[in-house]
């Protein structure tokens, strides 16, 4: 069961999350499924579930999301939907799910894809060899990034012995576009800006402004205490949606996994409020966390947001696979 987060006002711009985990994919275990079933049966004791309407109402209104659904386990891939051309942020395993769904809906009709890569760590490119549209000759795929090794990374992961189909054998027209750091450029109707972020091997955040909306994608970025965050506050300023790396708790980020290149839910709330962001989507979640853990993180983040933001109406969501946000 999916949740939808809707922001009203103006023309609709839809953002779909196809992969939200960090580092590596995960799947539900049998133990986790059994625990969900046990809890659902416990909650259902006083409900007349013999009728389909009652069952649906019970699922939709009584069960928390952690029981009626799942945060999922695919790695980073987000879609900005606004036209017949497709904008995708990173190419983790969620890209495979996007491609498969597109094939069902469009039956392989020719398309243009714009894929923006934050950095070249494997969890952000590993879905591309399994992206079905890349095998179709009438498609065009533009892959953008700031790293000089952008094309090389995509080529090497499809070389023997890692994968049987080399990049040059794919049917689609594939272009690699090196982006100027710190300079605005236009792509698919958006003004796009980049920002260097603190992550091993360097990562880059993206800001997409267009159609009366601003979307910021800032994953794999560490924000240390005592460091000047003014460049990020400026970059995030007035975002309608901020997709923010929150892989660790504040304690983990500061004490245990310092210099690992990731941030926390607490820092995400603070930067979102200071930049007057409207909706914060916590992203790149730790693969060791199950649905129950992420439900607790969402509750704790909402409580911290109420305290820190005071009267500022910040919307907070822990992003999950197949989440749709309408702006």
VEXDREN-2710 file (C-alpha; in Angstrom, 1 decimal):
% VEXDREN-2710
k/r/px/py/pz
1/UNK/0.0/0.0/0.0
2/UNK/1.4/3.4/-1.0
3/UNK/1.1/6.7/0.6
4/UNK/0.8/10.0/-1.3
5/UNK/2.1/13.3/-0.1
6/UNK/0.4/16.2/-1.9
7/UNK/1.3/19.9/-1.8
8/UNK/-1.5/22.0/-3.3
9/UNK/-1.2/25.1/-5.4
10/UNK/-0.3/25.9/-9.1
11/UNK/0.5/23.5/-11.8
12/UNK/1.3/20.0/-10.7
13/UNK/4.9/18.8/-10.7
14/UNK/5.3/15.2/-9.6
15/UNK/8.3/13.6/-8.0
16/UNK/8.5/9.9/-7.8
17/UNK/10.9/8.0/-5.6
18/UNK/12.0/4.7/-7.2
19/UNK/14.9/3.9/-4.8
20/UNK/15.6/5.5/-1.4
21/UNK/18.1/3.3/0.4
22/UNK/21.8/4.1/0.8
23/UNK/24.9/2.0/0.3
24/UNK/23.3/-1.3/-0.9
25/UNK/19.8/-2.7/-1.6
26/UNK/17.9/-4.6/1.1
27/UNK/14.8/-6.8/1.1
28/UNK/12.2/-7.7/3.7
29/UNK/13.1/-10.9/5.6
30/UNK/10.7/-13.6/6.6
31/UNK/11.2/-12.7/10.2
32/UNK/10.1/-9.1/9.5
33/UNK/7.1/-10.2/7.5
34/UNK/6.0/-12.6/10.3
35/UNK/6.3/-9.7/12.8
36/UNK/4.1/-7.5/10.7
37/UNK/1.5/-10.2/10.3
38/UNK/1.5/-10.9/14.1
39/UNK/1.0/-7.2/14.9
40/UNK/-1.8/-6.8/12.3
41/UNK/-3.7/-9.8/13.7
42/UNK/-3.3/-8.3/17.2
43/UNK/-4.8/-5.0/16.0
44/UNK/-7.6/-6.6/14.1
45/UNK/-9.2/-8.4/17.1
46/UNK/-12.1/-6.0/17.6
47/UNK/-12.8/-5.3/13.9
48/UNK/-15.4/-7.2/11.8
49/UNK/-13.2/-8.1/8.9
50/UNK/-15.6/-10.4/7.1
51/UNK/-16.7/-7.6/4.9
52/UNK/-14.3/-6.2/2.2
53/UNK/-15.3/-2.6/2.9
54/UNK/-14.4/-3.1/6.6
55/UNK/-11.1/-4.7/5.7
56/UNK/-10.1/-1.9/3.4
57/UNK/-11.1/0.7/6.0
58/UNK/-9.1/-1.2/8.6
59/UNK/-6.0/-1.3/6.4
60/UNK/-6.3/2.4/5.3
61/UNK/-7.2/4.0/8.6
62/UNK/-6.0/1.8/11.5
63/UNK/-2.8/0.2/10.3
64/UNK/0.3/2.4/10.4
65/UNK/2.3/2.6/7.2
66/UNK/5.1/0.4/8.6
67/UNK/2.5/-2.5/8.8
68/UNK/0.3/-1.9/5.7
69/UNK/3.3/-1.1/3.4
70/UNK/7.1/-0.9/3.4
71/UNK/9.8/1.7/2.9
72/UNK/11.4/-0.6/0.3
73/UNK/15.0/-1.5/-0.4
74/UNK/16.1/-0.2/-3.8
75/UNK/19.1/2.2/-4.0
76/UNK/19.0/5.8/-5.1
77/UNK/16.8/6.9/-8.0
78/UNK/14.3/9.7/-8.1
79/UNK/12.1/10.9/-11.1
80/UNK/10.9/14.4/-11.8
81/UNK/7.9/14.1/-14.0
82/UNK/6.7/17.0/-16.0
83/UNK/6.7/16.2/-19.7
84/UNK/7.4/13.4/-22.2
85/UNK/11.1/13.7/-21.4
86/UNK/12.2/11.9/-18.2
87/UNK/14.4/13.5/-15.6
88/UNK/16.1/11.0/-13.2
89/UNK/18.4/11.6/-10.2
90/UNK/21.0/8.9/-9.9
91/UNK/20.9/5.4/-11.3
92/UNK/20.7/3.0/-8.4
93/UNK/18.6/-0.2/-8.4
94/UNK/15.5/1.9/-8.4
95/UNK/16.3/2.8/-12.0
96/UNK/15.5/-0.8/-12.9
97/UNK/12.0/-0.5/-11.3
98/UNK/11.4/2.8/-13.1
99/UNK/12.4/1.2/-16.5
100/UNK/10.2/-1.9/-16.0
101/UNK/7.2/0.2/-15.1
102/UNK/7.8/2.5/-18.1
103/UNK/7.9/-0.5/-20.4
104/UNK/4.6/-1.6/-19.1
105/UNK/3.0/1.8/-19.5
106/UNK/4.6/3.0/-22.8
107/UNK/5.3/-0.4/-24.4
108/UNK/8.8/0.7/-25.5
109/UNK/7.8/3.9/-27.2
110/UNK/10.8/6.1/-28.1
111/UNK/11.8/8.5/-25.3
112/UNK/14.5/10.9/-24.1
113/UNK/16.0/10.5/-20.6
114/UNK/18.1/12.9/-18.6
115/UNK/20.0/11.1/-15.8
116/UNK/21.8/13.3/-13.3
117/UNK/24.5/11.5/-11.2
118/UNK/25.4/12.8/-7.8
119/UNK/28.6/10.7/-7.7
120/UNK/30.1/7.5/-8.9
121/UNK/29.9/5.2/-5.9
122/UNK/28.3/1.9/-7.0
123/UNK/24.9/2.3/-5.2
124/UNK/24.3/5.3/-7.5
125/UNK/25.1/3.7/-10.8
126/UNK/24.4/0.0/-10.3
127/UNK/20.9/0.0/-11.8
128/UNK/22.0/1.2/-15.2
129/UNK/23.0/-2.2/-16.7
130/UNK/19.4/-3.4/-15.9
131/UNK/17.7/-0.3/-17.3
132/UNK/15.6/-1.9/-20.2
133/UNK/15.2/1.4/-22.1
134/UNK/19.0/1.6/-22.6
135/UNK/18.7/-1.5/-24.8
136/UNK/16.2/0.0/-27.2
137/UNK/17.7/1.7/-30.4
138/UNK/15.2/4.6/-30.6
139/UNK/15.9/5.9/-27.1
140/UNK/18.2/8.8/-26.2
141/UNK/19.9/8.8/-22.8
142/UNK/21.8/11.9/-21.6
143/UNK/23.9/11.2/-18.5
144/UNK/25.0/14.3/-16.6
145/UNK/27.7/14.6/-13.9
146/UNK/30.5/16.7/-12.6
147/UNK/33.1/13.9/-12.3
148/UNK/35.7/13.6/-15.0
149/UNK/35.5/9.8/-14.7
150/UNK/31.7/9.8/-15.4
151/UNK/31.8/7.8/-18.7
152/UNK/34.6/5.6/-17.5
153/UNK/32.6/4.5/-14.4
154/UNK/29.6/3.4/-16.5
155/UNK/31.9/1.6/-19.0
156/UNK/33.9/-0.3/-16.4
157/UNK/30.9/-1.7/-14.5
158/UNK/29.7/-3.3/-17.7
159/UNK/33.0/-4.8/-18.6
160/UNK/33.9/-8.5/-18.1
161/UNK/33.9/-10.1/-15.6
162/UNK/31.4/-7.8/-14.0
163/UNK/28.7/-7.8/-16.6
164/UNK/28.1/-9.7/-19.9
165/UNK/26.9/-6.7/-22.0
166/UNK/29.4/-3.9/-22.6
167/UNK/28.1/-0.3/-22.6
168/UNK/28.9/0.1/-26.3
169/UNK/26.6/-2.8/-27.2
170/UNK/23.5/-1.1/-25.8
171/UNK/21.0/0.0/-28.4
172/UNK/20.1/3.5/-27.1
173/UNK/22.1/6.6/-28.0
174/UNK/24.0/7.4/-24.8
175/UNK/25.7/10.7/-24.3
176/UNK/27.8/11.7/-21.3
177/UNK/27.7/15.4/-20.4
178/UNK/30.3/16.9/-18.1
179/UNK/28.7/19.7/-16.1
180/UNK/30.4/23.0/-15.2
181/UNK/30.6/23.2/-11.5
182/UNK/28.9/26.3/-10.0
183/UNK/27.4/27.4/-13.3
184/UNK/23.7/27.3/-14.2
185/UNK/22.6/25.5/-17.3
186/UNK/19.2/24.4/-18.9
187/UNK/17.9/20.9/-19.2
188/UNK/14.4/19.6/-20.0
189/UNK/12.8/22.9/-19.1
190/UNK/14.6/23.5/-15.8
191/UNK/17.5/25.8/-14.7
192/UNK/19.9/23.4/-13.1
193/UNK/22.6/24.4/-10.5
194/UNK/25.2/22.2/-8.9
195/UNK/27.0/22.3/-5.5
196/UNK/30.1/20.4/-4.3
197/UNK/29.3/18.4/-1.2
198/UNK/31.4/16.8/1.5
199/UNK/31.7/13.1/0.6
200/UNK/34.6/10.7/-0.1
201/UNK/35.4/11.0/-3.8
202/UNK/33.2/14.2/-3.9
203/UNK/29.5/14.3/-4.6
204/UNK/27.4/17.1/-6.1
205/UNK/24.0/18.4/-5.2
206/UNK/21.5/19.5/-7.8
207/UNK/18.9/22.3/-7.8
208/UNK/16.1/22.2/-10.4
209/UNK/14.1/25.4/-10.8
210/UNK/11.3/25.6/-13.3
211/UNK/7.5/25.6/-13.8
212/UNK/7.1/27.7/-10.6
213/UNK/8.8/25.1/-8.4
214/UNK/12.3/24.4/-7.0
215/UNK/13.5/20.8/-6.2
216/UNK/16.8/20.2/-4.5
217/UNK/18.5/16.8/-4.5
218/UNK/21.3/16.7/-1.9
219/UNK/22.4/13.1/-1.1
220/UNK/25.7/11.7/0.1
221/UNK/26.7/14.9/1.9
222/UNK/28.1/15.2/5.4
223/UNK/27.3/18.3/7.5
224/UNK/29.7/18.4/10.5
225/UNK/29.0/20.4/13.6
226/UNK/30.8/23.7/13.8
227/UNK/31.2/24.0/10.0
228/UNK/29.8/26.9/8.0
229/UNK/26.6/25.7/6.3
230/UNK/25.8/29.0/4.6
231/UNK/26.5/27.7/1.1
232/UNK/23.9/24.9/1.6
233/UNK/21.4/27.2/3.2
234/UNK/21.7/29.4/0.1
235/UNK/21.5/26.4/-2.2
236/UNK/18.4/25.0/-0.5
237/UNK/16.7/28.4/-0.1
238/UNK/12.9/28.4/-0.7
239/UNK/12.9/24.8/-2.0
240/UNK/9.5/23.3/-2.5
241/UNK/11.1/19.9/-2.0
242/UNK/14.5/19.1/-0.4
243/UNK/15.7/15.5/-0.8
244/UNK/18.3/15.1/1.9
245/UNK/20.7/12.4/2.9
246/UNK/19.8/11.2/6.4
247/UNK/21.4/7.8/6.6
248/UNK/22.6/8.1/10.2
249/UNK/21.3/9.4/13.5
250/UNK/23.0/12.5/14.8
251/UNK/25.1/10.5/17.3
252/UNK/26.3/8.1/14.6
253/UNK/27.1/10.9/12.2
254/UNK/29.1/12.9/14.7
255/UNK/30.7/10.2/16.8
256/UNK/30.8/6.8/15.2
257/UNK/30.7/7.5/11.4
258/UNK/32.3/10.9/11.2
259/UNK/33.9/11.5/7.8
260/UNK/31.8/8.7/6.2
261/UNK/30.1/11.3/4.1
262/UNK/26.5/11.2/5.3
263/UNK/24.2/13.3/7.4
264/UNK/21.3/12.9/9.9
265/UNK/17.6/13.7/10.2
266/UNK/18.3/16.4/12.8
267/UNK/20.7/18.3/10.6
268/UNK/18.2/17.9/7.8
269/UNK/15.4/19.6/9.8
270/UNK/17.7/22.4/10.9
271/UNK/18.9/23.2/7.4
272/UNK/15.4/22.9/5.9
273/UNK/14.0/25.4/8.4
274/UNK/16.9/27.8/8.1
275/UNK/16.6/27.7/4.3
276/UNK/12.8/28.1/4.4
277/UNK/12.2/24.8/2.6
278/UNK/8.6/23.7/2.4
279/UNK/9.0/19.9/2.3
280/UNK/11.9/17.8/3.6
281/UNK/12.2/14.3/2.3
282/UNK/14.7/12.2/4.3
283/UNK/16.6/10.0/1.9
284/UNK/19.4/7.5/1.4
285/UNK/18.3/5.6/4.5
286/UNK/20.5/3.0/6.2
287/UNK/20.0/-0.5/4.8
288/UNK/20.3/-2.0/8.3
289/UNK/17.1/-0.3/9.4
290/UNK/13.8/-2.1/9.0
291/UNK/10.3/-0.6/8.6
292/UNK/9.8/-0.4/12.3
293/UNK/13.1/1.5/12.7
294/UNK/12.2/4.0/10.0
295/UNK/8.7/4.5/11.5
296/UNK/10.4/5.5/14.7
297/UNK/12.8/7.8/13.0
298/UNK/9.9/9.5/11.2
299/UNK/8.1/10.0/14.5
300/UNK/11.2/11.4/16.2
301/UNK/12.0/13.7/13.3
302/UNK/8.5/15.1/13.3
303/UNK/8.8/15.8/17.0
304/UNK/12.1/17.5/16.6
305/UNK/10.8/19.5/13.7
306/UNK/7.9/20.8/15.9
307/UNK/10.4/21.9/18.5
308/UNK/13.0/23.4/16.3
309/UNK/10.8/24.9/13.6
310/UNK/8.3/26.4/16.1
311/UNK/5.7/28.1/14.0
312/UNK/7.4/27.3/10.7
313/UNK/5.2/24.8/8.7
314/UNK/7.8/22.4/7.6
315/UNK/6.5/19.1/6.1
316/UNK/8.7/16.1/6.8
317/UNK/8.6/12.7/5.2
318/UNK/11.0/9.7/5.4
319/UNK/11.1/8.8/1.7
320/UNK/10.2/5.3/0.6
321/UNK/10.2/3.4/-2.7
322/UNK/7.2/4.4/-4.9
323/UNK/6.4/7.5/-2.9
324/UNK/4.8/10.3/-5.0
325/UNK/5.1/13.9/-4.1
326/UNK/3.0/16.5/-6.0
327/UNK/4.1/20.1/-5.8
END
